[in-house]
Amino acid sequence: MTTRLLGFVLLVLSSTIVQSHSSTSPNNLLPQQTLTLSVADHGAVGDGLHYDTLPIQSTIDACSASASAACRVVFPPGTYLTATVFLKSGVVLDIQKGAKILGGTKLEDYPREQSRWYVVVAEDAAEVGITGGGVIDGQGLEFVERFDERKNVMVSWNRTGACFDDECRPRLVGFLRCRDVRVWNVSLTQPAYWCLHIVKCENTSIHDVSIYGDFNTPNNDGIDIEDSNNTVITRCNINTGDDAICPKTSTAPLYNLTATNCWIRTKSSAIKLGSASWFEFKGLVFDNITIVDSHRGLGLQIRDGGNVSDITFSNINITTRYYDPSWWGRAEPIYVTTCPRHEGYKAGSISNVQFINITAISENGVLLSGSRRGPLRNLRFFNVDLTYARWTNYDDGFVDYRPGCQELVNHSTAGMIMEHIHGLVVENVIMRWSEAHSGRWNNPLDFRPSTVNNISLLNFHSGLTVEDFSNLRNEIGSMGNEF
């Protein structure tokens, strides 16, 4: 870790500690020489019925043009309906408690270019942020074409020719090619598509943020970190339908991401590297995280030839369960996979990944699946406690490779399925099997020696238990109140 990065991380952590023991007023967190401008003084009415886009943008523009080194744009209590607004350098949006920015739901509310479809977006800006204790709301439920208890069918603007895929909906908040970004003490709710999107940014702090997305809405990811370096996420509460924290490499590598002290619930992956994975991931740490009732816990889904190395997952409590198979995931607490997305694609690699102090209660086992041209290398499990039971009525007996690869494959359930691995250390690992459902399980370790080499097992235990884990699952779920 460079001296500059270490200083940035220490600054973020120290400011977070100060906030947790003092007032969360933005006045305590912004420079003393901060200019303050109110959107109300520029004509915003905040009634939730009339568009306030022009007053909001004019306030941001005036703030950024001021001589002050930092400027705060204040939203007093009220509901501010808006088309896309553009955040500028040196500006922090202060959305006060009782205030809400409400994203428009019409195609004409957003720029011509799909890449700029956000309710709030900063482009090529520096020292920008969002805070204040208020809400940014994307009105995601207004984009539901047909409600479905399994997975909602969503409006897609590709029918207008605006874009050409089924995920043709606006994101909520985006920072594109920015540096020194800070998002804290704010609620982001009901995105129509991705919620908080960090793209090609340097030095980003996201802390004390609450994210809520409808549980049956696809693609409403919590935080997507794409092609960005030096990112810290801490004390966030994420409850959404799709992937919660999702690093991606679409056009450049991703280095130095730390996520700590978070609570997550999702119908997809709580933490997922990929599936956009054309470039390198390196130096990622996920620590002290609670994952509740998710479809998949910790996931690496490398499909596009990028390499992954030096990843640590530590001090994590997980519960995973089955949902409808239309969602990717089959209740795996840990899922490490690499294979070419399409025939002819390069196979990426995954190496030097650690799982330390992990506790999981799940309806399915761990999947560790490399590929012939991209084996997994040097994985380590240390102090891991895995409990397997069933409490939903969805079918089991599948391995889920989606997207691409082998898709859904019939396979007997096992504690740990291993394929194409060179180097695996399992130390102080316990597998406990619910006696009431023991007939559903085949064996603790499922692998073919021809594809798995250099395994070390030390203090590995597997056995039945009659313990009732329902209360424990509820206890882990209630821990969300702590974050």
C-alpha positions as CSV (number, residue, x, y, z in Angstrom):
1,M,0.0,0.0,0.0
2,T,1.4,3.4,-1.0
3,T,2.0,6.1,1.6
4,R,-0.6,8.3,-0.1
5,L,-3.2,5.6,0.0
6,L,-2.5,4.7,3.6
7,G,-3.0,8.3,4.5
8,F,-6.3,8.5,2.6
9,V,-7.6,5.3,4.4
10,L,-6.5,6.6,7.8
11,L,-8.2,10.0,7.1
12,V,-11.5,8.3,6.1
13,L,-11.5,5.9,9.0
14,S,-10.7,8.6,11.5
15,S,-13.5,10.8,10.2
16,T,-15.9,7.9,10.5
17,I,-14.9,7.3,14.1
18,V,-15.4,10.9,14.9
19,Q,-18.8,10.9,13.3
20,S,-19.9,7.8,15.2
21,H,-19.2,9.5,18.5
22,S,-20.5,13.0,17.7
23,S,-23.2,14.9,15.8
24,T,-23.8,13.8,12.2
25,S,-24.4,17.4,11.2
26,P,-22.7,18.2,7.9
27,N,-21.3,21.4,9.6
28,N,-19.0,19.1,11.6
29,L,-17.7,17.3,8.5
30,L,-17.1,20.0,6.0
31,P,-14.4,22.7,5.9
32,Q,-15.1,25.7,8.1
33,Q,-14.7,28.1,5.2
34,T,-17.7,26.6,3.3
35,L,-20.2,28.7,1.3
36,T,-23.8,27.6,1.7
37,L,-26.5,28.1,-0.9
38,S,-30.1,26.9,-0.7
39,V,-32.1,25.6,-3.6
40,A,-35.1,27.3,-2.2
41,D,-33.5,30.7,-2.6
42,H,-33.0,29.9,-6.3
43,G,-36.7,29.1,-6.8
44,A,-37.1,25.4,-5.9
45,V,-40.6,24.8,-4.5
46,G,-40.1,21.2,-3.2
47,D,-43.8,20.1,-3.5
48,G,-43.0,16.9,-5.4
49,L,-45.3,17.8,-8.2
50,H,-43.5,20.5,-10.2
51,Y,-40.0,20.0,-11.6
52,D,-37.2,21.7,-9.7
53,T,-34.5,20.8,-12.1
54,L,-33.6,24.3,-13.2
55,P,-33.4,25.8,-9.7
56,I,-31.3,22.9,-8.4
57,Q,-28.9,23.1,-11.4
58,S,-28.5,26.8,-11.1
59,T,-27.7,26.5,-7.4
60,I,-25.1,23.9,-8.1
61,D,-23.6,26.0,-10.9
62,A,-23.4,29.1,-8.7
63,C,-21.9,27.1,-5.9
64,S,-19.2,25.7,-8.1
65,A,-18.4,29.1,-9.6
66,S,-17.9,30.7,-6.2
67,A,-14.5,31.7,-5.0
68,S,-14.9,29.5,-2.0
69,A,-12.8,26.3,-1.8
70,A,-15.9,24.3,-0.9
71,C,-19.5,24.9,-1.3
72,R,-22.7,23.3,0.1
73,V,-26.0,23.2,-1.8
74,V,-28.8,22.8,0.8
75,F,-32.1,21.1,0.3
76,P,-34.5,22.2,3.0
77,P,-37.3,19.7,4.0
78,G,-39.5,19.0,1.0
79,T,-39.7,16.8,-2.0
80,Y,-37.8,18.0,-5.1
81,L,-38.9,16.4,-8.3
82,T,-36.1,16.6,-10.9
83,A,-34.7,15.4,-14.2
84,T,-30.9,14.7,-14.2
85,V,-28.8,17.2,-12.3
86,F,-25.1,17.5,-12.7
87,L,-22.9,17.8,-9.6
88,K,-19.8,20.0,-10.1
89,S,-16.3,20.2,-8.5
90,G,-16.1,21.5,-5.0
91,V,-19.8,21.0,-4.4
92,V,-21.5,18.9,-1.7
93,L,-25.2,18.3,-1.8
94,D,-26.6,18.7,1.7
95,I,-30.0,17.0,1.6
96,Q,-31.4,17.7,5.0
97,K,-33.5,15.4,7.1
98,G,-37.1,15.6,5.8
99,A,-35.8,16.5,2.3
100,K,-36.0,14.2,-0.7
101,I,-34.7,14.4,-4.2
102,L,-37.2,12.5,-6.4
103,G,-36.0,11.3,-9.8
104,G,-38.3,11.7,-12.8
105,T,-39.7,8.6,-14.6
106,K,-39.9,9.9,-18.2
107,L,-37.3,9.2,-20.9
108,E,-37.1,13.0,-21.6
109,D,-36.0,13.5,-17.9
110,Y,-32.6,12.0,-18.8
111,P,-29.8,13.0,-21.3
112,R,-29.7,11.6,-24.8
113,E,-26.7,9.3,-24.0
114,Q,-27.6,6.2,-21.9
115,S,-24.3,6.4,-20.1
116,R,-25.4,9.6,-18.5
117,W,-28.8,8.3,-17.2
118,Y,-28.7,9.2,-13.5
119,V,-30.9,11.2,-11.2
120,V,-27.7,12.8,-9.8
121,V,-24.4,12.5,-11.6
122,A,-20.9,14.1,-11.3
123,E,-18.6,13.9,-14.4
124,D,-14.9,14.7,-14.3
125,A,-15.3,16.5,-11.0
126,A,-13.1,16.7,-7.9
127,E,-13.9,17.1,-4.2
128,V,-17.6,16.3,-4.5
129,G,-20.1,14.6,-2.2
130,I,-23.6,14.0,-0.9
131,T,-24.7,14.1,2.7
132,G,-27.3,15.6,5.0
133,G,-29.5,12.8,6.4
134,G,-32.1,13.1,3.6
135,V,-33.2,10.8,0.7
136,I,-32.6,10.4,-3.0
137,D,-35.5,8.3,-4.5
138,G,-35.4,6.9,-8.0
139,Q,-39.1,5.8,-8.0
140,G,-38.1,2.3,-9.1
141,L,-41.6,0.9,-8.6
142,E,-42.9,3.3,-11.3
143,F,-40.7,1.3,-13.7
144,V,-42.4,-2.0,-13.0
145,E,-44.4,-3.2,-16.0
146,R,-45.8,-6.2,-14.3
147,F,-45.4,-7.2,-10.6
148,D,-44.4,-10.7,-10.1
149,E,-43.7,-12.4,-6.7
150,R,-40.7,-14.3,-8.3
151,K,-39.2,-11.4,-10.2
152,N,-40.8,-8.2,-11.4
153,V,-41.0,-7.5,-15.2
154,M,-39.5,-4.0,-15.7
155,V,-40.2,-1.2,-18.2
156,S,-37.4,-1.1,-20.8
157,W,-36.8,2.0,-22.9
158,N,-35.2,0.0,-25.6
159,R,-38.6,-0.1,-27.2
160,T,-38.1,3.6,-27.9
161,G,-34.7,3.0,-29.6
162,A,-33.0,4.8,-26.7
163,C,-30.9,1.7,-26.1
164,F,-30.8,-1.9,-27.0
165,D,-31.0,-4.2,-24.0
166,D,-33.5,-5.2,-21.4
167,E,-31.7,-3.3,-18.7
168,C,-32.6,0.0,-20.3
169,R,-33.5,2.1,-17.2
170,P,-31.9,5.0,-15.4
171,R,-29.4,4.6,-12.4
172,L,-29.8,6.7,-9.3
173,V,-26.5,8.3,-8.4
174,G,-23.2,8.2,-10.4
175,F,-19.7,9.6,-10.1
176,L,-17.9,9.3,-13.4
177,R,-14.1,9.9,-13.7
178,C,-14.0,11.8,-10.4
179,R,-11.5,12.1,-7.6
180,D,-11.9,12.7,-3.9
181,V,-15.6,11.6,-3.7
182,R,-17.4,11.4,-0.4
183,V,-21.0,10.0,0.1
184,W,-22.2,9.8,3.7
185,N,-25.2,10.1,6.0
186,V,-27.8,9.8,3.2
187,S,-30.5,7.3,2.2
188,L,-30.6,6.1,-1.4
189,T,-33.9,4.3,-2.2
190,Q,-35.9,2.6,-4.9
191,P,-33.4,2.8,-7.8
192,A,-34.9,1.8,-11.1
193,Y,-31.6,0.2,-12.0
194,W,-28.2,0.4,-10.3
195,C,-28.2,2.6,-7.2
196,L,-24.7,4.1,-6.5
197,H,-22.3,3.8,-9.4
198,I,-18.6,4.7,-9.0
199,V,-16.8,4.7,-12.4
200,K,-13.1,5.4,-13.0
201,C,-12.8,7.3,-9.8
202,E,-9.8,7.8,-7.4
203,N,-10.1,8.1,-3.7
204,T,-13.8,7.5,-2.8
205,S,-15.3,7.2,0.7
206,I,-18.8,5.8,1.1
207,H,-19.9,5.5,4.7
208,D,-23.0,5.6,6.9
209,V,-25.2,5.2,3.8
210,S,-28.5,3.3,3.8
211,I,-29.6,1.7,0.5
212,Y,-33.0,0.2,-0.1
213,G,-34.3,-1.3,-3.4
214,D,-37.4,-3.4,-4.0
215,F,-36.7,-7.0,-3.3
216,N,-38.3,-8.3,-6.5
217,T,-36.8,-5.8,-8.9
218,P,-33.9,-7.1,-11.0
219,N,-30.6,-5.2,-11.6
220,N,-31.2,-2.7,-8.7
221,D,-27.6,-3.2,-7.4
222,G,-26.5,-1.4,-4.3
223,I,-23.0,-0.2,-4.9
224,D,-21.2,-0.8,-8.1
225,I,-17.5,0.0,-8.1
226,E,-16.2,0.0,-11.7
227,D,-12.6,0.6,-12.9
228,S,-11.9,2.6,-9.7
229,N,-9.1,2.7,-7.2
230,N,-8.6,3.5,-3.5
231,T,-12.2,3.0,-2.4
232,V,-13.4,2.7,1.2
233,I,-17.0,1.5,2.1
234,T,-18.0,1.3,5.8
235,R,-21.0,1.3,8.0
236,C,-23.5,0.8,5.2
237,N,-26.9,-0.9,5.3
238,I,-27.8,-2.4,2.0
239,N,-31.2,-4.1,1.4
240,T,-32.0,-4.7,-2.2
241,G,-33.0,-7.2,-4.9
242,D,-29.8,-7.6,-6.8
243,D,-26.0,-7.6,-6.1
244,A,-25.2,-5.4,-3.0
245,I,-21.5,-4.6,-3.4
246,C,-20.2,-5.3,-6.8
247,P,-16.7,-4.5,-8.0
248,K,-16.3,-4.6,-11.8
249,T,-13.5,-4.1,-14.4
250,S,-15.0,-3.1,-17.7
251,T,-12.3,-0.8,-19.2
252,A,-9.5,-0.7,-16.6
253,P,-8.2,-2.5,-13.5
254,L,-9.6,-2.1,-10.0
255,Y,-7.2,-1.8,-7.0
256,N,-7.4,-1.2,-3.3
257,L,-11.1,-1.6,-2.3
258,T,-11.9,-2.0,1.4
259,A,-15.5,-2.7,2.7
260,T,-16.1,-3.0,6.4
261,N,-18.8,-3.0,9.1
262,C,-21.8,-3.4,6.7
263,W,-25.1,-5.2,6.9
264,I,-26.5,-6.8,3.6
265,R,-29.6,-8.5,2.4
266,T,-30.1,-9.3,-1.2
267,K,-31.9,-11.7,-3.6
268,S,-28.6,-12.1,-5.5
269,S,-25.0,-11.8,-4.3
270,A,-24.1,-9.9,-1.2
271,I,-20.5,-9.3,-2.5
272,K,-19.7,-10.1,-6.1
273,L,-16.6,-9.5,-8.1
274,G,-17.7,-9.4,-11.8
275,S,-19.3,-10.6,-13.8
276,A,-17.8,-7.7,-15.9
277,S,-14.2,-8.8,-15.5
278,W,-12.0,-7.8,-18.5
279,F,-9.2,-6.4,-16.3
280,E,-7.4,-7.1,-13.1
281,F,-8.8,-7.0,-9.5
282,K,-6.2,-6.7,-6.8
283,G,-5.9,-5.8,-3.2
284,L,-9.5,-6.1,-2.0
285,V,-10.5,-6.5,1.7
286,F,-14.0,-7.3,3.0
287,D,-14.2,-7.4,6.8
288,N,-16.8,-7.5,9.6
289,I,-19.8,-7.9,7.4
290,T,-23.2,-9.5,8.1
291,I,-25.1,-11.1,5.2
292,V,-28.7,-12.0,5.9
293,D,-31.1,-14.2,3.9
294,S,-29.3,-13.7,0.6
295,H,-29.3,-15.9,-2.4
296,R,-25.5,-16.0,-2.5
297,G,-22.9,-14.7,0.0
298,L,-19.4,-14.1,-1.2
299,G,-19.0,-14.4,-4.9
300,L,-16.3,-14.2,-7.5
301,Q,-17.8,-14.5,-11.0
302,I,-14.9,-14.0,-13.5
303,R,-16.1,-14.5,-17.1
304,D,-14.1,-12.1,-19.3
305,G,-10.4,-13.0,-19.0
306,G,-9.4,-10.6,-16.1
307,N,-7.2,-11.9,-13.3
308,V,-8.0,-11.7,-9.6
309,S,-5.5,-11.8,-6.8
310,D,-4.8,-10.9,-3.2
311,I,-8.4,-10.8,-1.9
312,T,-9.3,-11.2,1.8
313,F,-12.8,-12.0,3.3
314,S,-12.7,-12.0,7.1
315,N,-15.0,-11.9,10.1
316,I,-18.2,-12.4,8.1
317,N,-21.5,-13.9,9.2
318,I,-23.6,-15.3,6.4
319,T,-27.1,-16.8,5.9
320,T,-28.0,-17.9,2.4
321,R,-31.2,-19.5,1.2
322,Y,-32.9,-20.5,-2.0
323,Y,-35.1,-18.2,-4.0
324,D,-36.8,-18.7,-7.4
325,P,-34.2,-20.0,-9.9
326,S,-34.9,-17.0,-12.2
327,W,-32.4,-15.2,-9.9
328,W,-28.7,-16.2,-10.3
329,G,-27.5,-18.1,-7.3
330,R,-28.4,-21.3,-5.5
331,A,-27.9,-20.4,-1.8
332,E,-24.1,-20.8,-1.9
333,P,-22.4,-19.0,1.1
334,I,-19.1,-18.9,-0.9
335,Y,-18.9,-19.0,-4.7
336,V,-15.6,-18.8,-6.5
337,T,-15.8,-19.3,-10.2
338,T,-13.9,-18.5,-13.4
339,C,-14.7,-19.7,-16.9
340,P,-15.0,-18.0,-20.3
341,R,-18.3,-16.3,-20.8
342,H,-18.5,-17.4,-24.5
343,E,-16.6,-19.9,-26.6
344,G,-13.3,-18.4,-27.7
345,Y,-13.1,-16.0,-24.7
346,K,-9.9,-15.9,-22.7
347,A,-10.1,-17.6,-19.3
348,G,-9.3,-15.4,-16.3
349,S,-7.5,-16.5,-13.2
350,I,-8.2,-16.3,-9.5
351,S,-5.3,-16.7,-7.0
352,N,-4.4,-15.9,-3.4
353,V,-7.9,-15.6,-1.9
354,Q,-8.4,-16.0,1.9
355,F,-11.5,-16.7,3.9
356,I,-10.8,-16.1,7.6
357,N,-13.2,-16.3,10.5
358,I,-16.3,-17.1,8.4
359,T,-19.6,-18.4,9.9
360,A,-22.4,-19.5,7.6
361,I,-25.8,-21.1,7.8
362,S,-27.0,-22.0,4.4
363,E,-29.2,-24.3,2.3
364,N,-26.4,-25.2,-0.1
365,G,-22.7,-25.8,0.0
366,V,-19.6,-23.9,-1.2
367,L,-18.7,-23.9,-4.9
368,L,-15.0,-23.6,-5.9
369,S,-14.9,-23.9,-9.7
370,G,-12.0,-23.0,-11.9
371,S,-11.8,-24.0,-15.6
372,R,-9.4,-26.0,-17.6
373,R,-7.6,-22.9,-18.9
374,G,-8.2,-20.9,-15.8
375,P,-7.7,-22.9,-12.6
376,L,-8.1,-21.5,-9.1
377,R,-4.8,-21.1,-7.3
378,N,-3.8,-20.8,-3.6
379,L,-7.2,-20.5,-1.8
380,R,-7.2,-20.6,2.0
381,F,-10.0,-21.3,4.4
382,F,-9.1,-20.7,8.1
383,N,-11.5,-20.8,11.0
384,V,-14.6,-21.4,9.0
385,D,-17.9,-22.8,10.5
386,L,-20.4,-24.0,7.9
387,T,-23.9,-25.2,8.9
388,Y,-26.2,-26.8,6.3
389,A,-30.0,-27.0,6.7
390,R,-33.2,-26.6,4.7
391,W,-36.0,-24.2,5.5
392,T,-37.5,-23.2,2.1
393,N,-39.4,-25.3,-0.4
394,Y,-37.4,-24.5,-3.5
395,D,-35.8,-27.3,-5.4
396,D,-32.2,-28.1,-4.6
397,G,-29.7,-30.4,-6.5
398,F,-28.3,-27.8,-9.0
399,V,-24.9,-26.1,-9.5
400,D,-25.4,-22.6,-10.9
401,Y,-22.7,-21.4,-13.3
402,R,-24.7,-18.5,-14.7
403,P,-23.9,-16.4,-16.7
404,G,-22.5,-18.5,-19.5
405,C,-20.4,-21.6,-18.9
406,Q,-22.6,-24.6,-18.1
407,E,-25.6,-22.5,-16.9
408,L,-27.7,-24.7,-14.4
409,V,-26.5,-28.2,-14.0
410,N,-28.1,-31.1,-12.1
411,H,-25.7,-32.2,-9.3
412,S,-26.1,-33.8,-5.9
413,T,-25.7,-31.3,-3.0
414,A,-22.3,-31.4,-1.2
415,G,-20.6,-29.4,1.5
416,M,-17.9,-28.2,-0.9
417,I,-17.7,-28.8,-4.6
418,M,-14.2,-28.3,-6.1
419,E,-13.2,-28.2,-9.8
420,H,-9.9,-27.2,-11.4
421,I,-7.9,-26.0,-8.4
422,H,-4.1,-25.9,-7.9
423,G,-3.5,-25.2,-4.2
424,L,-6.2,-25.3,-1.4
425,V,-5.6,-25.0,2.3
426,V,-8.5,-25.9,4.6
427,E,-7.6,-25.4,8.3
428,N,-9.9,-25.4,11.3
429,V,-13.0,-25.9,9.3
430,I,-16.2,-27.4,10.6
431,M,-19.2,-28.6,8.6
432,R,-22.4,-29.3,10.5
433,W,-25.3,-31.0,8.9
434,S,-28.9,-30.7,10.0
435,E,-29.9,-34.2,11.0
436,A,-33.5,-33.5,10.0
437,H,-32.4,-33.0,6.4
438,S,-29.4,-35.3,6.2
439,G,-30.9,-37.3,3.4
440,R,-30.5,-34.4,1.0
441,W,-26.7,-34.3,1.3
442,N,-24.3,-36.5,-0.5
443,N,-20.9,-35.9,0.9
444,P,-18.8,-33.1,2.5
445,L,-16.1,-32.8,-0.2
446,D,-17.0,-33.4,-3.9
447,F,-14.1,-33.4,-6.4
448,R,-12.3,-35.3,-9.0
449,P,-8.6,-35.7,-8.2
450,S,-7.7,-35.3,-11.8
451,T,-8.7,-31.6,-11.7
452,V,-7.8,-30.7,-8.0
453,N,-4.2,-30.8,-6.8
454,N,-2.2,-29.8,-3.7
455,I,-5.0,-29.9,-1.1
456,S,-4.1,-29.5,2.6
457,L,-6.7,-30.5,5.3
458,L,-5.8,-29.7,8.9
459,N,-8.5,-29.9,11.7
460,F,-11.3,-30.5,9.2
461,H,-14.5,-31.9,10.8
462,S,-17.9,-32.9,9.4
463,G,-20.9,-34.3,11.2
464,L,-24.6,-34.2,11.9
465,T,-26.2,-32.0,14.5
466,V,-29.7,-31.9,15.9
467,E,-29.5,-28.2,16.9
468,D,-32.3,-26.0,15.7
469,F,-30.7,-23.1,13.8
470,S,-33.9,-21.0,13.2
471,N,-33.3,-18.8,16.2
472,L,-29.7,-18.2,15.3
473,R,-30.7,-17.1,11.8
474,N,-33.1,-14.6,13.3
475,E,-30.4,-13.4,15.7
476,I,-28.1,-12.7,12.8
477,G,-30.8,-11.0,10.8
478,S,-31.5,-8.6,13.7
479,M,-27.9,-7.4,13.6
480,G,-28.9,-5.1,10.8
481,N,-30.0,-2.6,13.5
482,E,-26.4,-2.2,14.6
483,F,-25.3,-0.6,11.4
